[in-house]
């Protein structure tokens, strides 16, 4: 009888609150995107509103349609994780327009991101994790500036040393105008994982391959991405994973408030200054344990 009453009480308890998240990535650009997305998509505390692809056409190694290549990988990953019900949206094939009254790069991703932010209940924010150029995020803000108050953005990009910004970095340069729009959005809550900090999170190939062999089709998919992109690379910097782990485990990151660059709207944003590399690696492997078998 006591056990029955306990079960009734547990059933009556409200479900644990989940963080509503939108993921945006240039997935086909490197190796680490798929690993970061796998971690985020399989995290029990997140409710994924959408997964969108962002362009990286200004990359010196870009070939063909960078947007479509990323979208294809996003859909493949959702299928492998049995999460095809999560909407996969195409972003813009081109960066923001740098002149004219209407500079947004319209896309399904920007439109649906805008709608998701608008739909957040009063006092709550949509958490956006952007792992590439900020084209889709900035476009959504240009389409409806009011959603800035309803978004909490985690972004991997820029180099920051002693509070000094350097925008000559891959994710910045693939849409510098989008970055400036985001920095100028004074009501937008912004968390930045600089590449100067994320670069310390590395995975070695041999250890990664051994662990992924235990993950079935998913493991083969992730390892194949490494083999195809950089065959023979003994290690890789898991840039994007550092940003995802910051969201999932804030205690693994030291951060501080810093001012925006002098050319942007003057406000403070939070930037990571140090990460617990070993703990992040352990969290990743624990988080994906058992997937894809």
N, C-alpha and C positions, 0 to 999 in steps of 0.2 A: 504493500500500500504506500509506504514511504517513497519507494522508487517511482511509483506511478505519479504521485504528487510532484516529485522533483522534475519528472519529464514534462508535466503540464506547465510548471513554472518556467522551465527553460524554453518551451515552445512559445510562451507568452512574452518572452523578452524580445525587444526590438533587435533587428539584425544590425550587426556592426556597420557603422557608417563607412562607405567607400569613397575614395577620392575620384571624382569625375575627371578623366584625362583624355586629352587629344594628343596623338603622336604624329610628328611631321619629320620626315627624314629623306635625305638624298641617298637612299639605300644602296644603289648600284655604284656609288662612288668608291668605297673602300671595303674593308673587311668588317670593321667593328660595328657598323650600323646594324647588321643582322643579329649580332650577339646582343647589342643593347635592346633592340626591339623584342627579341625573344625573352629577355629578362622582364621587360615591362609588361608584355602581353600575358605572361604567366604569373605575375605577382598577384596574390590573392586580395590585397588591399586596394586594388585599382579597378575602376569601372571604365573601360575604354569606350569613348564616344566615337572615335574614328581614327583611322590611320591614313595619312596622306603622304604623297610623294612631292618632293621639291626639286627644282632644276639645279644643275651645276654646269651650265653651258659655258661659263667663262673659264673652266678648268683647262689648262694646257693639254691635258690628256683626254679631254672629252671627245667621244665619238658618237655620232648619230643622235638619237633622241634620248637625252639623259633622263628626262622626266618619265618616259615610258619604260625605260629599263628599270628604274626604281619602282614604278608601279607594279611591274611584273613580279619583281622579287617580293614586294609587300603582299601581293595576293598569294604567292606560293607559300610564304611563311604562315599566313593565316590558315591556309589549308592544312599544312603540316601540324599546326597546333590545334586543329579542330575548332577554329574560331572564325570561320568564314562568315558568320553572322555579323561580325564587326564590319562596318562600312569601310571600304578602301577607296579613297577619293583621289582623283588626279588633280595635281596642282597645276600651276602655270608653266608652260614650256619656256617662257621668257621671263627675265627679271622685271622689276618695276620700271615703268616709264619715267624718265628723269625730267620731263618737261610736260607742259600742258595742264589744263585744269583737272583732268581726270587721269591720275597716274597709276591707279590700281591695275594689277595684272589679274584680270578676272579668271576664275576657275571654279570647278565644283568644290575643290578643297576650301578655298577662301569663303565661298558662299555658305557651305555647311558649317564651317568653323564659326562664322558670324552667327548663324542661327543657334548653334549649341551654346555660345556665350550668352546670347540674348535670353535663352531659356533657363539659365541658371536661377534658382530661387533667390529671393532677396537675402543678402548677407553671405552668399556663397559664391565661390569663383570656380571657373573652369581652369584646370591646370593644363597648360600646353607645354609639351616637351618638344623643342625644336632642335634637330640635330644637324641642320645644314643651313643653307641660305634662308633668310627670313621672308622670302617672297610672299608666301601664302599668309603668314601671320600679319605682315604689314598691309597686305591687300585687304584683309578682313577689317583691319583698323581703319583703313581709308574709306571703305564702304560704309562703316558705321563707327565713328570715333567713340561713341558712347559705350561700346563694349570694353574699352580699356579698363574700366572699373570692375569688370566682371571676369578678368583674366589674370592668372598668375603664370608667368612665363619662365620656364627653365630653358636656357640656351647654351649650347656648346659653341664657343667661338671667341675670337679676338685674343690678343696677347696683352696681358696686364702685368706690369712689374712696378712694385712700389706705388701703386695707384695711377701709374702712367699708362695710357692706352696706346696700343699699336693696332691699327685696323688693316695692316697689310698681311692679312691672314686669310686662309682659303674660304671659310664660311662668310667672312666679311666681304671679300672681293667678288664673290659670286653674286652678290646683290648689295652693294654698298648703300644704295638709296633705301632699300628696305631696312637695313640696320639703322640708318639715321631716323627713319620714321618711328621705329620701335623706341629708340633712345629718346626721341622727342615727345613721346606719348607720356606726359607727366603723371597721368593717373594709372599707368600700367605697372603692376608689381613685377619686378624683374630680378631673376637669379641668373648670374652668369658663371659658367664653368669655363675659365680661360684655358686655352690650349697650353699655356705655360704651366698650368697646374695638372691638367688631365694627362699630359705627356708621361707622367710617372707611372701610370697604370698600364703595365705591359703583360702580355701573355706569351709564353714560349710555345713554339709549335709542337715539340715532342710531348710535353705535358698536356697540352690542349687536345692533341690527337688521341692520346691514350684515354682521356676522360670522355671525349665525344663518342668513342667506340661503344660506350655504354648507353648511348642515347638513341639508338636505332636510326630510323630514317631522318629524324631531325638532326642527329649528330652528323650523319653523312652529308646532309645538306649544308650545315655550317662549315664543316671541314672542306667540302668541295669549293665553297666560296673562297676560302683562304688559298687553296691550291690553284684555283683559276686566276685569282687576282694577283697574287704574289708568290708563284711557285718557288720554293727554295728559301723563302724568308724564315729565318730561325725564330723570329719574334715579331710582335706587332703591338703598336700602341692602341689600346682600346679607348680611344678618345670619348666616344659617345656613351660608352658604358659608365664612365665617371659621372656624367650628368644624370643618367637614370638612377644610379645608386644614391646620388645626393637626394633625389626625391624620395626614394624608398627608405633610406637610412641616414637621416640628417646628422646623426652623431658621428658619422664617418668622415665628415667634412668640417674643416675650420673655415670660417668666412668672416667678412666684415663689410660694412657699408662704405662705399666709395662714391665719389662724384663722377658724373658723366663727363665725357670729353668736352673741352672748351667750346668746340664748334656746335655742340648740341644743347638742347634745353637743359638748364642747370637743375639737377635733382640728384638724389642718391639712389643707388641700386646696390644689391648685395652681390658680392663677388667671392668665389671660393679662393682660399689662399693656401690650403694644404688638404691632402686627402690621405686616408688610411688605406694604403695600397693593398696590404695583405688581407685586411678585413673585407675590402671590396671584392677581391678575387674569391675569397671564401663564400661571400654572400651570393655571388653569381652562381657558383657551382652548386651550392645548396638550393638556390632558387629554381634551377632548371633540372634538378635531380628527378629522374623518373619520367621526364617528358620524352615523347617520341618512341617509347619502347613498344 
